[in-house]
């Protein structure tokens, strides 16, 4: 349900903020679609970056879509800002 999805996103965002994750990372979880309960499995701060990676698909699912070249440009810009 949309409610469970929003609850899941809130939990994942809270975890990312608590761990002070920056740039990009992947948080793997199981979600109970009825209750919205989230069970965290793994936090991966260096996920793979192949065309089939979930990060690329999530970026494309955003509204408006974030295409791979835009996604990677954003990552490079974030890294440049942090290096200064």
C-alpha positions in Angstrom: 0.0 0.0 0.0 1.0 3.6 -0.4 0.8 4.1 3.3 3.2 1.2 4.0 5.6 2.5 1.3 5.7 6.0 2.9 6.3 4.5 6.3 9.1 2.4 5.0 10.7 5.4 3.3 10.5 7.3 6.6 12.2 4.5 8.5 15.0 4.2 5.9 15.6 7.9 5.9 15.8 7.9 9.7 18.4 5.1 9.6 20.4 7.0 6.9 20.3 10.2 9.0 21.2 8.3 12.2 24.2 6.7 10.5 25.1 10.1 8.9 25.2 8.5 5.5 26.1 11.0 2.7 26.3 10.8 -1.0 24.8 7.4 -1.9 24.4 4.1 -0.2 22.0 1.2 -0.3 20.0 0.0 2.7 18.5 -3.5 2.2 15.4 -4.3 4.1 12.3 -6.5 4.2 9.0 -4.7 4.5 5.7 -6.0 5.7 3.4 -4.5 3.1 0.4 -4.6 5.4 1.9 -3.0 8.5 4.8 -1.1 7.0 7.2 -2.8 9.5 10.8 -2.6 8.3 13.5 -5.2 9.0 16.9 -3.8 8.1 19.2 -6.5 6.6 22.3 -4.5 5.5 23.6 -1.0 5.0 26.0 -0.9 2.1 28.0 2.4 1.8 29.7 1.3 -1.4 27.0 -0.4 -3.5 27.7 -1.7 -7.0 27.1 0.8 -9.9 26.1 -1.4 -12.8 23.2 -0.6 -15.1 21.1 -3.2 -13.2 21.8 -1.7 -9.8 18.8 -0.8 -7.7 20.1 2.8 -7.3 19.8 3.5 -11.1 16.3 2.0 -11.1 15.3 4.1 -8.1 16.7 7.3 -9.7 14.7 6.5 -12.8 11.5 6.0 -10.7 11.7 9.5 -9.2 9.4 12.2 -10.5 10.8 13.6 -12.6 13.1 10.8 -13.5 16.8 11.2 -12.7 18.6 9.6 -15.7 21.9 7.8 -15.2 24.0 10.7 -16.6 22.3 13.1 -14.2 22.5 10.7 -11.3 26.3 10.2 -11.8 26.8 14.0 -12.3 25.0 14.6 -9.0 27.3 12.1 -7.3 30.4 13.7 -8.8 29.2 17.2 -7.7 28.6 16.0 -4.2 32.1 14.5 -4.0 33.6 17.7 -5.3 31.8 19.8 -2.7 33.0 17.5 0.1 36.6 17.7 -1.2 36.7 21.5 -0.9 
